[in-house]
Amino acid sequence: MVEKENKSFFDREKLLKNFSGDEDILLDIMEAFVEQIPKDLETLKESIALQDFQTLELKAHSLKGLCANFCAENASRMAFSIESLSKEKEIDELEKIYASFDKELNLLKDMLLELIAESKVA
């Protein structure tokens, strides 16, 4: 079960509290976020390739808050790093952290998909 195996990565109880205990709203938001993750990662990747630091900064800022809302502290910290590095135009560091962030966000997506599946069965 997700909440036991990944307690340090993902706190389901805290997540539910963030959404006032309303599991239906949480489910809708999780589904929308899961659908958006690949698009956001692609935007980051393209922005790094184009050295579009403004888009990188804005997208990372948005993802930082979303990850925090989903109690994914490590992903939120990584997004903050991308945001900061974008301000400093540190392209080499951005390329390095993007690879880790991509993995982290895909892990979050997989965990949210598992929670979505569990909630539809229950």
N, C-alpha and C positions, 0 to 999 in steps of 0.2 A: 504494500500500500504506500502511496506517495508520501503521506504525512509522516510515516514512521521512518522510511528509508532516507528521506532527504530533509529531516527536521532542521538541520543547520542551514540548508539552502532555502527552504520554503516553509513558512509557518501558516498552515491552513487556518488555524483558529484566529490568528491575527488578521489574516486576509479577510475572513468573514466579518470580523469586527470593523474593518475598514469600510465595509459596505453595509453597515448597520444591521448585520445579521440577515439580510435579505438575499437568500440563495438564488432566487430567480433573476434578480438584477445582476448579481455576481456572475451567474452563468452566461447571461447575455453579453456582459462586458468581457468575460474571458473569451467567448467565441469571437467577438470582434477583434480583440487583441491578437489572438492566435492567427487570425486571417491576415492581420496587418503586418505581423513580424517579418515575413519574407520580403515584403515590399519595402519596409523600413531598412532592412539589412542591405537590400539592393541599392537603395538611395545612398546609404553610407558608403558602400563600396564604390559606386560611381562618383560620388563627391570626392572621395580620396583620390581616385584616378584622375579626376579633373582639377584637383587641388581647389575645390570650391569650399573654402573654409567657412563661409557664412552659412551655407546649407548644412554642412557638417555640424556646426555649432548649434543651430536651431533644432535639427533632428535629434542630436545627442541630448540636448536639454529636455526635449519632449520625452524621449525614452527614459531618461533619468527619473522623471516623475512617475511615469507609467510603471517602471520596474519597482520603484519604491511602493507604489500602491498595491502591487502584487507581492509585496514582502520578499522580493528577490534582491537582497542587500548587495550581494557581490555584483550583480548585473547593473544595479543602480550606480555603484561606485565606478564601474568600468565606463558607463555612459558619461559620468561626471569627468572622468579622465579624458575621454574623447572630446567632450565640450571644452575642457581647459586647453588641451593640446591644439584644438582648432583655433582658439584665440591666439595661441603662440605660433601657429603655422608650422608645427613640428611634424612634417609629413612622414619621416622615417618612423617616429614613435607611433603615429596614427596607424600606419600600416601594421605594425606589430600588435598593437592593442586590438585593432579591428578583428584579427584572426581569433583572438581569445574571446572577444565579445560575441562574435558570430556563434562560437560553440556554446557559450553561456546562454545566449538568447534562445538558441535552438533547444537546449536542455530545458529551459523554462517553458518553451512552447510544448515540448513533449509532456512535461509534467502537467501543464494546464489541460492538454488534450486528454490525459488520463483522468484528471478530475472531472472534466466534462462528461467523459464516457461513464464514469462511476455515478455521477449525479443523474444521468438519464436512465440508468438501470434501477436506481433506488426508487 
